[in-house]
Amino acid sequence: METTSILVRDLAALGRMTEGASCESVLRGIAEATARGVPGCAGATAELWADGRVLLAASHSELTALIDGERELREGPSREALASGRPVVVADVMSEPRWPAYCGTAVRHGVRSVFALPIEVDDGVVVIGLYGVRASVFGQAAFTGDGSLPDLLREQVTVALANVRQFDDVLTDAAQMQEAMEGRSIIDQAKGILMSTSGCSADEAFEELRQVSQHHQVKVADLARMLVSERGRGRIGAKSGLRGGGSGDGVSQTGVRRDGEP
C-alpha cells in the first residue's frame, strides 16, 4: 500500500496556521485527512493524551463510540499503543485473540482491521487510529522502512501540533499586549483627570493612583477605569480628586461613591 499525494498535501496543510486553528481542529484534520488518503482506510481517529486527559477527534461518529468503548473496556489496540509506545496492527478482529471484548465491539461497529500509531509530542502522546472494513487492509510493506506511513504521520503530526501551540502563544502574547496598551491608555486618562482637578504633575498623579491602588489592593488600571467612569457620569467635581475634595461630590479612595451617597 502506498500513501497518496492527497494525504501528503492535506497533512502538510495542517501545519499552516489560519485564524481559528486549535488543537481540536488539527486533530480533526488529521483524522479526516488520514481517512481520505490512506488506501483501505475507511475511517480514522486522533487522540491527544496529555496530563491524564484526552482530546479525541474522529472522522466518523461510530469511531468515537468505538474509542469510548475501548476506554471503558480498558483493552484494545489504541490503549496498547499508548501503553507500549509501539505501533499495533490488528489484521482481522475476527481472529484477534488479545482483546476479545474489544473485538466484539469493533465487529458491531463494522470494523475488521486496525492500525494504531503512538506519536510523542511536546506535552503528551497522540495516538492515530486507522480502521478498515475489510481484513488485512493494512499491509506490512507500507508500515516499515524509510518513507513509510508511520514516518510520514510522525513528521506531519508533530509539526502541525507544534505550530498550533506556537500560534496559540502568539495569540496569547498579542492579547496580553493589547490589554497592556488599553491599561496604559486608561491610566493616562485617569492621570489627566487628577492633573486637571488637583493641579498636580503627571508623576504626582500616577503616584496618587499607585498609592490608592496598593491601599485597596486593586490594580492601578482597574482603579483608573473606575475614576474615568466616575468622571464620565459627572461625579467628579472641578476641584475634587481621587481622595475626594471634602465637599461631598468627590470620589472615595476606591473610586466609587461614599456610603450614603446616591
ZIGICOR-V638563 format. One record per backbone hydrogen bond with DSSP energy under -0.5 kcal/mol. CO is the residue of the C=O (numbers start at 0). NH is the residue of the N-H. E is the energy in kcal/mol with one decimal. If there is no record, write none. Layout:
CO:NH:E
CO:NH:E
//
This chain:
3:7:-1.7
4:8:-2.6
5:9:-2.8
6:10:-2.7
7:11:-2.2
8:12:-1.9
9:13:-1.0
10:14:-0.6
11:14:-1.1
12:15:-1.5
14:16:-0.8
17:20:-2.1
21:25:-2.3
22:26:-2.6
23:27:-2.4
24:28:-2.2
25:29:-2.4
26:30:-2.3
27:31:-2.4
28:32:-2.8
29:33:-2.4
30:34:-2.1
31:35:-1.8
32:36:-2.6
33:37:-1.9
36:3:-1.1
36:38:-0.7
37:40:-2.3
39:41:-0.6
42:130:-2.4
43:58:-2.7
44:128:-2.3
45:56:-2.0
46:48:-0.6
46:126:-2.6
47:49:-0.6
47:54:-2.1
48:124:-2.3
49:52:-1.9
52:49:-2.6
54:47:-2.9
56:45:-2.6
59:62:-0.8
59:63:-1.1
60:64:-1.9
61:65:-1.9
62:66:-2.6
63:67:-2.4
64:68:-2.3
65:69:-2.4
66:70:-2.2
67:71:-2.0
68:72:-2.5
69:73:-1.5
69:74:-1.2
75:79:-2.1
76:80:-2.6
77:81:-2.2
78:82:-2.4
79:83:-2.6
80:84:-2.1
87:115:-2.8
88:90:-0.6
89:113:-2.1
90:135:-3.4
91:94:-1.5
92:95:-0.6
94:96:-0.6
98:102:-2.7
99:103:-1.9
100:104:-1.7
101:105:-2.8
102:106:-2.4
103:107:-1.7
104:108:-1.1
105:108:-0.5
105:110:-2.7
106:109:-1.8
111:92:-2.9
112:131:-2.6
113:89:-3.3
114:129:-3.2
115:87:-2.6
116:127:-2.9
118:125:-3.1
120:123:-1.1
123:120:-2.5
124:48:-3.4
125:118:-3.0
125:127:-0.6
126:46:-2.2
126:128:-0.5
127:116:-3.0
128:44:-2.2
129:114:-2.2
130:41:-2.8
130:42:-1.3
131:111:-3.0
131:112:-1.7
133:136:-0.7
136:138:-1.1
138:141:-0.7
139:142:-1.4
140:143:-0.8
141:148:-2.7
144:147:-1.2
147:151:-2.1
148:152:-2.7
149:153:-2.8
150:154:-2.3
151:155:-2.5
152:156:-2.7
153:157:-2.0
154:158:-2.0
155:159:-2.5
156:160:-2.4
157:161:-2.1
158:162:-2.5
159:163:-2.1
160:164:-1.8
161:165:-2.1
162:166:-2.5
163:167:-2.2
164:168:-2.2
165:169:-2.3
166:170:-2.4
167:171:-2.6
168:172:-2.8
169:173:-2.5
170:174:-2.5
171:175:-2.5
172:176:-2.4
173:177:-2.5
174:178:-2.4
175:179:-2.4
176:180:-2.5
177:181:-2.4
178:182:-2.4
179:183:-2.4
180:184:-2.1
181:185:-2.2
182:186:-2.1
183:187:-2.2
184:188:-1.9
185:189:-2.2
186:190:-2.7
187:191:-2.1
188:192:-1.9
189:193:-2.3
190:194:-2.7
191:195:-2.1
192:196:-2.2
193:197:-2.7
193:199:-0.6
194:198:-1.5
200:204:-2.3
201:205:-2.3
202:206:-2.3
203:207:-2.1
204:208:-2.2
205:209:-2.8
206:210:-2.6
207:211:-2.2
208:212:-2.4
209:213:-2.2
210:214:-2.3
211:215:-2.0
212:216:-0.6
212:217:-2.2
213:216:-0.6
218:222:-2.4
219:223:-2.8
220:224:-2.2
221:225:-2.0
222:226:-2.2
223:227:-2.6
224:228:-2.2
225:229:-2.5
226:230:-2.3
227:231:-2.3
228:232:-1.5
229:234:-2.6
230:233:-1.5
234:236:-0.6
236:239:-1.0
240:243:-0.8
240:250:-1.0
248:236:-0.8
251:254:-1.8
255:251:-1.8
257:260:-2.1
//
